[in-house]
Amino acid sequence: MRADDWHLTQDIDGFLDRTGTFLHARPVRHIVTLSTFRKLREREADAGGTQTPAATGPRAPVFGWVEQAGEVRGTFYHLPSGGIGLTPLSPARADALAARLAGLGYSLPYVSADRDTAAAFAKAWQRYTGVGAAVRVRLCLYRLGELTPPRPVPAGHGRSVGEHSGDRDQLMEWCREFAADVEEDVTIDAGTWAGTRFARKRYTFWESPDGVPVSMAGLNPMLAGVAQVDPVYTPARFRGRGYAGAVTLEVSRAALATGAESVVLFTNAANATSNARYQRLGYVRVTDWAVYDFATYEFTRLGSDDR
């Protein structure tokens, strides 16, 4: 496959006009890309409804798609503040994209995609640029099947965040703790909250019978019929009592009640406890996900078994 088979643009509208049907045809597997472009639209709205003038050259945001017989078969996005996000690609298409972007001088800090696509792109990026690649995290994408309440349900109840005066401070504190747990480099306080990925979600607290919040779960706005649960967090002092399962049950029910066709969530593949919890609730594994970091100072050669 030729590198120039990939169509590149900096025009969000043009990209979405060409790829929207493809992305919405499989919204569960494409939820990361769809969510990214929703956030870009939100930023435009916050800026007054106009696209921020983009830089040019390899430091500019760039979006792209590849076609076969006139049909879109895969997409990518790269923002200056992040790495590259891919929809599922064949090894040949991943290789051609890596060749194209390397030839244009782009610098990528990481790639995020389903496991096989991420591995294929990382291997190709090493070959064309000479940088190292190392797995940062492996994730699992789950989709809700038949919702099954945990047995027993822990004592307490769920309630919407925002009903009490101290909810906002509690929410920001727990989001900071969650971000630290997953090694996410973000500042979360009253001044930065609106610009973080934790804003614009609906949150639920699980409270103990005496009214103390013990766990939380967030729910992203529905997108193409898909509601994503994110994040789920229980402070260490309250863990092991079933609170995370109870609050996830609450937000999953809420998503279904508002008409979601699919409810999804990501887990860390290395966390056996959380994976087992969501499976007991009725979540079914859809695909494995991986993020590879690129760095010139740490060379890890990828072979065919690195997936």
C-alpha positions in Angstrom: 0.0 0.0 0.0 1.3 3.5 -0.9 1.8 6.1 1.8 -0.1 8.7 -0.3 -3.2 6.5 -0.2 -3.9 8.3 3.1 -5.9 11.6 2.7 -4.7 14.2 5.2 -6.4 17.4 6.2 -6.5 20.1 9.0 -10.2 20.8 8.3 -12.3 19.2 11.0 -15.5 19.8 9.0 -14.0 18.2 5.9 -12.8 15.2 7.9 -16.1 14.6 9.6 -18.1 15.1 6.4 -16.0 12.3 4.7 -15.7 9.9 7.6 -18.8 10.5 9.7 -20.7 7.5 8.2 -17.8 5.2 8.7 -17.3 6.3 12.3 -21.0 6.1 13.2 -21.4 2.6 11.6 -19.4 1.1 14.5 -19.7 3.6 17.3 -18.6 1.2 20.1 -15.2 0.4 18.5 -14.8 4.0 17.4 -15.9 5.6 20.6 -12.5 7.1 21.4 -12.3 8.9 18.0 -15.9 10.1 18.3 -15.3 11.4 21.8 -12.2 13.2 20.7 -14.0 15.1 18.0 -16.9 15.9 20.3 -14.4 17.5 22.7 -12.9 19.5 19.8 -16.3 20.8 18.9 -16.9 21.7 22.6 -13.7 23.7 22.6 -14.8 25.5 19.4 -18.1 26.4 21.1 -16.3 27.7 24.2 -14.1 29.8 21.8 -17.2 31.4 20.2 -18.0 28.9 17.6 -15.0 29.3 15.4 -12.1 27.0 14.8 -8.8 28.2 16.4 -6.3 29.1 13.6 -4.0 26.1 13.3 -0.3 26.0 13.1 1.2 24.6 9.9 3.7 21.9 9.2 4.5 18.9 11.5 3.4 20.8 14.7 -0.1 21.3 13.3 -3.1 19.1 14.1 -3.8 16.7 11.3 -6.6 14.2 10.6 -6.9 11.6 7.9 -8.6 8.6 6.3 -7.8 5.8 3.9 -10.2 4.5 1.3 -10.8 1.4 -0.7 -13.2 1.3 -3.7 -14.4 4.7 -2.6 -15.3 3.7 0.9 -13.5 4.9 4.1 -11.7 2.0 5.8 -9.8 3.7 8.6 -9.0 7.0 10.2 -6.5 8.8 12.5 -6.2 12.0 14.3 -3.1 13.8 15.7 -3.3 16.8 18.0 -0.3 18.9 18.9 -1.0 18.3 22.6 -1.1 14.5 22.2 -0.2 11.5 20.2 -2.0 9.7 17.4 -5.3 7.9 17.7 -6.3 5.2 15.2 -9.4 3.3 14.3 -8.7 -0.4 13.6 -6.2 -0.8 10.7 -4.5 -3.6 8.8 -0.8 -3.8 9.2 -0.3 -2.6 5.7 -2.4 0.5 6.3 -0.7 1.2 9.6 2.7 0.9 7.9 1.6 3.3 5.1 0.4 5.9 7.6 3.6 5.7 9.6 5.6 6.2 6.4 3.5 9.2 5.4 3.7 11.0 8.7 7.4 10.2 9.2 8.1 11.6 5.7 6.3 14.8 6.6 8.4 15.2 9.8 5.7 14.6 12.4 6.8 13.9 16.0 4.5 11.6 17.9 4.7 11.0 21.7 2.5 8.0 21.6 0.0 5.9 19.7 -3.4 4.8 21.1 -5.5 2.1 19.3 -6.8 -1.4 19.5 -4.0 -3.8 20.5 -3.1 -5.1 17.0 -3.3 -1.7 15.3 -1.2 0.0 18.0 1.5 -2.7 17.8 1.6 -2.6 14.0 1.9 1.2 13.9 4.5 1.3 16.7 6.6 -1.3 14.8 6.4 0.7 11.6 7.1 4.0 13.4 10.3 2.6 14.8 11.4 1.5 11.4 10.8 4.8 9.7 12.0 7.1 12.5 14.4 5.1 14.7 12.6 6.0 17.9 12.0 3.5 20.7 8.5 2.2 21.6 7.3 0.8 25.0 3.9 -0.2 26.1 2.5 2.4 28.6 -0.7 0.6 29.4 -3.0 -2.2 28.1 -6.7 -1.7 28.4 -9.9 -3.7 27.8 -13.0 -2.2 26.2 -16.2 -3.6 27.6 -19.8 -3.3 26.4 -22.8 -3.9 28.6 -24.8 -7.1 27.9 -27.5 -8.0 30.4 -27.1 -5.8 33.5 -26.8 -8.0 36.5 -27.0 -6.4 40.0 -24.2 -7.4 42.4 -25.1 -9.8 45.2 -25.2 -8.5 47.8 -25.6 -4.9 47.1 -23.7 -2.9 49.8 -25.6 -0.9 52.2 -26.2 2.7 51.1 -27.6 4.3 48.0 -26.6 6.3 44.9 -27.3 10.0 44.3 -26.5 12.5 41.7 -23.5 14.7 42.3 -24.5 18.4 42.7 -27.4 17.9 45.2 -25.3 19.0 48.2 -23.2 22.1 48.7 -19.8 20.3 49.1 -20.2 18.0 46.1 -18.0 20.0 43.7 -15.0 20.1 46.1 -15.4 16.3 46.8 -15.7 15.5 43.1 -12.5 17.5 42.2 -10.6 15.9 45.0 -11.5 12.4 43.9 -10.8 13.2 40.2 -7.3 14.4 41.3 -6.8 11.1 43.2 -8.1 9.0 40.2 -5.8 10.9 37.8 -2.8 10.3 40.1 -3.7 6.6 40.4 -3.6 6.2 36.6 -0.6 8.4 36.2 -2.4 11.0 34.2 -0.6 14.3 34.2 -3.3 16.9 34.7 -4.1 19.8 37.1 -7.6 19.7 38.5 -8.9 22.6 40.5 -11.6 25.2 40.3 -9.6 27.2 37.7 -8.7 24.3 35.4 -11.8 22.1 35.8 -13.7 23.2 32.7 -10.7 22.4 30.5 -10.1 18.9 31.7 -11.6 15.7 30.4 -13.4 15.3 33.7 -15.8 18.2 33.1 -19.1 17.9 31.1 -19.9 14.5 32.7 -22.8 13.4 34.9 -21.5 12.0 38.2 -23.1 9.7 40.8 -21.9 9.2 44.3 -22.5 6.0 46.3 -23.2 7.0 49.9 -23.1 4.9 53.0 -26.3 4.7 55.1 -25.0 7.6 57.2 -24.7 9.9 54.1 -20.9 9.7 53.6 -19.8 9.5 49.9 -17.7 6.4 49.4 -17.4 5.9 45.7 -18.1 7.8 42.4 -18.8 7.1 38.8 -19.0 9.4 35.8 -21.0 9.1 32.6 -20.0 10.9 29.4 -22.7 12.5 27.2 -24.3 10.0 24.9 -22.7 9.9 21.5 -24.0 7.9 18.5 -26.2 5.9 20.9 -23.2 5.0 23.1 -22.8 6.1 26.7 -19.3 5.6 28.2 -18.8 5.1 32.0 -15.7 7.1 33.0 -14.2 7.4 35.5 -15.1 4.9 38.4 -13.2 5.6 41.6 -13.3 4.5 45.2 -10.7 6.0 47.7 -8.4 3.3 49.1 -9.9 3.5 52.6 -13.3 2.4 51.2 -12.2 -0.3 48.8 -13.1 -4.0 49.0 -16.7 -3.4 50.1 -18.5 -3.5 46.7 -19.0 0.2 46.4 -17.5 0.5 42.9 -19.8 -2.2 41.6 -22.8 -0.5 43.2 -22.1 2.9 41.8 -21.3 1.4 38.3 -24.7 -0.3 38.5 -26.4 3.0 39.2 -24.8 4.9 36.2 -25.3 2.0 33.9 -29.0 2.0 34.7 -29.1 5.7 34.2 -27.5 5.4 30.8 -30.1 2.8 29.7 -32.9 4.9 31.1 -31.9 7.8 28.9 -32.0 5.6 25.8 -28.4 4.5 25.3 -28.1 1.7 22.8 -24.7 0.6 24.2 -23.0 1.3 27.5 -19.2 0.9 27.5 -16.2 1.3 29.7 -12.4 0.8 29.6 -10.5 -1.1 32.3 -6.8 -1.6 32.9 -6.0 -5.1 31.6 -3.6 -5.6 34.5 -6.3 -5.0 37.1 -7.9 -8.4 37.6 -10.3 -7.1 40.3 -11.9 -4.4 38.2 -12.2 -6.7 35.2 -13.9 -9.4 37.2 -16.2 -6.8 38.8 -17.5 -5.5 35.5 -17.9 -8.9 34.1 -20.1 -9.8 37.0 -22.3 -6.8 36.3 -22.8 -8.0 32.8 -20.1 -6.2 30.8 -18.7 -8.2 27.9 -15.2 -7.7 26.5 -15.2 -6.1 23.0 -11.5 -5.6 22.3 -8.1 -5.1 23.8 -6.5 -1.7 23.6 -2.9 -0.5 24.0 -0.9 2.8 24.3 2.7 2.8 23.2 5.0 5.6 24.1 7.7 6.7 21.7 11.1 8.0 22.9 14.5 8.3 21.3 16.3 7.5 24.6 14.6 4.2 25.3 14.8 1.8 22.4 12.7 -1.4 22.7 12.6 -3.3 19.4 9.2 -4.7 18.7 8.9 -8.2 17.3 5.9 -10.2 16.0 5.0 -11.3 19.6 4.7 -7.8 21.0 0.9 -7.5 21.2 
